[in-house]
Amino acid sequence: MVVLSDPAAGAGSGAVAPLVADALFPSVHLRAEDFRRAVRQGFVTPDRPEARRQNATALAATAQAAFAFASGGYQVVVEGSVAPTALDAFRRESRATGAALHYVVLHGGTAGNGAADGAPQAEGPAADAAEATADTVLAGLRRGAYLLGW
């Protein structure tokens, strides 16, 4: 299970996540935004204070779906803005299923694999650097650089 977070618009998770998923076998690519957008009636813009319950519910649904796939033997890449403080839903599912949880934060314009918000990060790609960033993420996954321990 890989959560590929893009807290800053334009850091590239939309381009990188499918490449990472395509390099894994068997794999699933989930977009956290799709779960939030599944709300049809009563949708609240996610940045509004009254969207708190909606956002928490959508994130929990994302985590449950992701770990259902992981429990079925798939390697799962979740794409979205998942702050470290919002990882509780993923941590709960990781503990319940025993599936490993990796957390990668992409930052636009940041080079290297330093730490941000307590998590290793991959280089933020320009459009032409998505493949290089995906390769960096995959190499980090093989080394266990993004593995979260609970």
N, C-alpha and C positions, 0 to 999 in steps of 0.2 A: 504494500500500500504506500503510495507516494502522494503527499499533498504538495502541490506546486503552487505557491502563493505569489501573487502579483499585487502587493499593496499599493503600488504607485502606477497609475494608468500609464500604459506604454512600456512597461518593463518587459513585456514579451511573452507572458505565459500562454496567451492564445496561439502563438506561433510555435512555442517550444513544447507545450504539453502533448500535442498530437505526435510530434516527432519522437518524444520519449516513449509514448505508448506504442508507437509503431515499431520501436526497437526491442520491445519486450514481447514475450510469447508465453502463453496466450495473454492478451491484454484488453483492458477496457479504459476508455477515456471518458470521464464525467466532468461536466462543467457545473460548478456550484450555482452559477447564475441561472441555469436552466431550472433548478429546483425552486429558486426564489420566484422566477417568472411563471412557475406553474400555478401560482395563486391567480385566479381569474377575477373573482368578485371580492372586493375588499382589499385589493393590493394597495400597499402603501410604499411610497418611494423609500428605498432602504436607508437613506441617510436621515430620515425623520425620526424623532424620538419615539413616536407611536408605532414605529415599525419593529421595535425590539422583539416582540413575541413572534412576529412573522419571520424575522431574520433567524432567530434561534430555532424555530421549527423547521425552516428550510435547511439550515445547516445540519440539524439532527437527521433529517431525511437524507441529505447527501451522505453523511457518515454511515447511516444504516445501509443504504444502497451500495456504497463503496465496499463495506465489509461483507455484505452478502455476496458480492462478486468475488472478493478475496477468499472467502470461505469456500467458494466453488472452484478455487484453484486458479483464478485469474490474477494477474498483476494489474493493479488499478492505479491510474494517474488521475488525481482530482485537481482540476484547474479552478482557481478562484482567489479572491481576496480573503484569506483565512489568517487572521492575526493570531499570534501566539496565545492571547487570552481567549480565543474562540476555539482552541484545540480540544477543549474538554469533551465535546461530542465524539471526536475521533479517538481520544484517549480511552473513553468508556468502551467504545466498540472494539478497540485494539485489545483491551483487557478481556472483554467478554469472548472474543473469538480466538485470541492468541496470535493473531496476524500482526506482523511487524509494521511499524509506522515510521515512515521517513517524512521529513519536513524540509522543503527547499524554498527559500525566499529569493525571488528575483528582484533586483533593483536596477532600474534603468541608469545607465552611465556609470555603474560601479564595477570596477575590474577586480578580479580575483575571487577567492573563496573565503573571505573573512566571515566574521560573525555579525549578525544583525538581529536584534531582539532575541538573543540567545540561540539563534539557529544559523547554521552555515548558509551561505548564499552562493548562487551561481552568477556569472557575469550577465548583466542586463543587455539583451541583444538589440541591435538595429535590425531591420528586416532581413538584411543579408547575413546576419550573424546568428540567426536562430539555430541553424544546424550545429555551429560550433558550441553554442550554449547547451544544446541538447546533449552533445558529446561530453561536455564538462559535467552535466548533471548525471549522465549514465556512468561516467568514471567514478564520480563521488558515491553513487549508489553501490557500485561494486566494492568500493573501499569501506562502505558502512559509514561514510562521513555525515550523512543526514539522518541516521537512525536515532530515533528518540527512545530513551529508556524510561520506563515508568517504575 
